[in-house]
């Protein structure tokens, strides 16, 4: 979630606007994906994966790594 300002000087900003820019910058620094949206198909897959996990279904990390040929 990026806040944009049109060539506004810091002195012309409200405290809330400046705080919002600082907050967004910190979020983006900590998490580069901050503010990005998931594609609907990926969101659906993640929700299904969570349901499977709650039921005790799905693959373990070790099984997935083995299937993918990872160490």
C-alpha positions, 0 to 999 in steps of 0.5 A: 500500500504505497502512499503517493503525493504529488510533489508535495513538500514535507512542510506542506504535509499534515502530520497524518500524511507524513506518518502514513508515508513513514509507516508504509516505508517501514512496512515495505522495508520489512516486507517487500510484498507489503500491499500486494494482492494475491491472485484469486487462484493462489488465494484459493489454493492457500485456503484449500491447503489450510483446510487439508492441514487442519484435517491432517491431510497433505504432504509433509515438508520432507515429502515435498522436498523429496518429490522436488528433488531438494536436499 
